[in-house]
Amino acid sequence: MARNIQSLERAAAMLRLLAGGERRLGLSDVASSLGLAKGTAHGILRTLQAEGFVEQDPASGRYQLGAELLRLGNSYLDVHELRARALVWTDDLARASGESVYVGVLHKSGVLIMHHVFRPDDSRQVLEVGAMQPLHSTALGKVLSAYDPVAHTEALEAEREAFTPRTVTDGAGFEEILDLTRARGWAADVEETWEGVASVAAPIHDRRRMPVGAVAVAGAVERVCGEAGEPRASLVASVRDCARAVSRDLGAGRF
């Protein structure tokens, strides 16, 4: 059995202590409550403070939970609220389009699929929730990179692999795609990640008008695209309508 890391256990206990009871605690209070030497407690508190998980009041010297914990907590809640708000709208989109629907969010240097609605037919399909997709070649990734500055940086700094001959890997070309995405409000991936597969995606915004994810329809090129090789206008409109509906449910208002 793997052994727990003592310093992490102590840090977790410290955060739980600060989360309950008194709003602010002094070094002696923290040390005595956890049975730690003052030097040990001080070292852990300083590390947590450096990472933004703990803040120290300049006047009293007492410690309290930091803003970084609030940011992480909001991120967790946002993702789960996003999925809850997207359930009905993505089901409707799958039925209307006849294709698979995905909702993705930025995670590290890629797109994390946090919701997947199967194509409404009898074909055998694999649930892709938890799968990762690249930022630079997928419709979901392009939308996130176009609207989210963090995703933009991640996409530019990462190695942009050529999955097919259609994949755009040079920085200038990728920036042009992002400019086009912002100009028209949606992105496409026509055999840039997988041969024979095309997708269309649009951004989802929250009540702060911040991009929190993207929704996409994906399927065979011959179904998603028209004769000119571009995504069908009706499909693009459906994806954008779905993204707007989820955004409104998240409090973003009209876009």
TANORPE-V350676 format. One line per field, one symbol per residue. ss: DSSP state (H for helix, E for strand, C for the rest). A space follows every 50 residues. Layout:
# TANORPE-V350676
ss->???
This chain:
# TANORPE-V350676
ss->CCCCCHHHHHHHHHHHHHHCCCCCECHHHHHHHHCCCHHHHHHHHHHHHH CCCEEECCCCCCEEECHHHHHHHHHHHHHHHHHHHHHHHHHHHHHHHCCE EEEEEEECCEEEEEEEECCCCCCCCCCCCCCEEECCCCHHHHHHHHHCHH HHHHHHHCCCCCCCCCCCCCHHHHHHHHHHHHHHCCEEEECCCCCCEEEE EEEEECCCCCEEEEEEEEEEHHHHECCCCCECHHHHHHHHHHHHHHHHHC CCCCC
